[in-house]
Amino acid sequence: MRTSVGTADGDDVFHELAAVREAKRDLTRREEVAVRRARHAGLSWAEIGTLLGVTRQTMHRKYRKVG
């Protein structure tokens, strides 16, 4: 069932979506920090990718500037 914008339910949806956006932003930042720390600790892109459930190529492409 659809709700119109501005209703109580609609306001809840906007707040929930804003909360999801903020959580994604926080999670992205946590991942960046964790990847940087892992690289400085000597983990390979393959090891980091395995721990995060992606390929080493994906990790390297996304974070190659980390080192």
VOGU-243637 format. One record per residue (C-alpha): residue number from 1; residue in three letters; x negated, z, y negated. Coordinates in steps of 0.05 Angstrom, whole numbers, plus 5000, padded with zeros to 4 digits. Layout:
N
+------+------+------+------+------+
! mimi ! gunu !   xx !   zz !   yy !
+------+------+------+------+------+
!  NUM !  ALA !    X !    Z !    Y !
...
+------+------+------+------+------+
END
This chain:
67
+------+------+------+------+------+
! mimi ! gunu !   xx !   zz !   yy !
+------+------+------+------+------+
!    1 !  MET ! 5000 ! 5000 ! 5000 !
!    2 !  ARG ! 4972 ! 4981 ! 4932 !
!    3 !  THR ! 4974 ! 5027 ! 4872 !
!    4 !  SER ! 4975 ! 5006 ! 4801 !
!    5 !  VAL ! 4917 ! 5021 ! 4754 !
!    6 !  GLY ! 4927 ! 5085 ! 4715 !
!    7 !  THR ! 4969 ! 5122 ! 4767 !
!    8 !  ALA ! 4945 ! 5188 ! 4795 !
!    9 !  ASP ! 4926 ! 5152 ! 4860 !
!   10 !  GLY ! 4891 ! 5097 ! 4820 !
!   11 !  ASP ! 4851 ! 5149 ! 4781 !
!   12 !  ASP ! 4830 ! 5181 ! 4847 !
!   13 !  VAL ! 4806 ! 5113 ! 4872 !
!   14 !  PHE ! 4765 ! 5101 ! 4809 !
!   15 !  HIS ! 4733 ! 5170 ! 4815 !
!   16 !  GLU ! 4718 ! 5159 ! 4889 !
!   17 !  LEU ! 4687 ! 5091 ! 4875 !
!   18 !  ALA ! 4645 ! 5120 ! 4819 !
!   19 !  ALA ! 4622 ! 5175 ! 4866 !
!   20 !  VAL ! 4603 ! 5123 ! 4919 !
!   21 !  ARG ! 4564 ! 5084 ! 4867 !
!   22 !  GLU ! 4526 ! 5148 ! 4846 !
!   23 !  ALA ! 4512 ! 5166 ! 4919 !
!   24 !  LYS ! 4484 ! 5096 ! 4932 !
!   25 !  ARG ! 4439 ! 5102 ! 4871 !
!   26 !  ASP ! 4414 ! 5170 ! 4895 !
!   27 !  LEU ! 4403 ! 5145 ! 4965 !
!   28 !  THR ! 4364 ! 5085 ! 4940 !
!   29 !  ARG ! 4319 ! 5131 ! 4899 !
!   30 !  ARG ! 4309 ! 5177 ! 4959 !
!   31 !  GLU ! 4290 ! 5118 ! 5002 !
!   32 !  GLU ! 4240 ! 5093 ! 4951 !
!   33 !  VAL ! 4207 ! 5161 ! 4948 !
!   34 !  ALA ! 4206 ! 5169 ! 5023 !
!   35 !  VAL ! 4176 ! 5100 ! 5033 !
!   36 !  ARG ! 4122 ! 5113 ! 4981 !
!   37 !  ARG ! 4105 ! 5180 ! 5015 !
!   38 !  ALA ! 4105 ! 5148 ! 5084 !
!   39 !  ARG ! 4058 ! 5092 ! 5061 !
!   40 !  HIS ! 4011 ! 5143 ! 5028 !
!   41 !  ALA ! 4013 ! 5183 ! 5094 !
!   42 !  GLY ! 3988 ! 5120 ! 5130 !
!   43 !  LEU ! 4052 ! 5096 ! 5164 !
!   44 !  SER ! 4057 ! 5021 ! 5174 !
!   45 !  TRP ! 4114 ! 4977 ! 5149 !
!   46 !  ALA ! 4135 ! 4970 ! 5222 !
!   47 !  GLU ! 4138 ! 5045 ! 5232 !
!   48 !  ILE ! 4177 ! 5056 ! 5168 !
!   49 !  GLY ! 4224 ! 4999 ! 5185 !
!   50 !  THR ! 4237 ! 5027 ! 5254 !
!   51 !  LEU ! 4253 ! 5096 ! 5226 !
!   52 !  LEU ! 4301 ! 5064 ! 5175 !
!   53 !  GLY ! 4331 ! 5015 ! 5225 !
!   54 !  VAL ! 4305 ! 4951 ! 5194 !
!   55 !  THR ! 4248 ! 4902 ! 5207 !
!   56 !  ARG ! 4178 ! 4910 ! 5180 !
!   57 !  GLN ! 4189 ! 4845 ! 5143 !
!   58 !  THR ! 4249 ! 4874 ! 5107 !
!   59 !  MET ! 4210 ! 4936 ! 5088 !
!   60 !  HIS ! 4150 ! 4896 ! 5064 !
!   61 !  ARG ! 4193 ! 4849 ! 5023 !
!   62 !  LYS ! 4232 ! 4905 ! 4991 !
!   63 !  TYR ! 4174 ! 4952 ! 4978 !
!   64 !  ARG ! 4111 ! 4910 ! 4977 !
!   65 !  LYS ! 4092 ! 4938 ! 4909 !
!   66 !  VAL ! 4091 ! 5009 ! 4937 !
!   67 !  GLY ! 4026 ! 4994 ! 4973 !
+------+------+------+------+------+
END
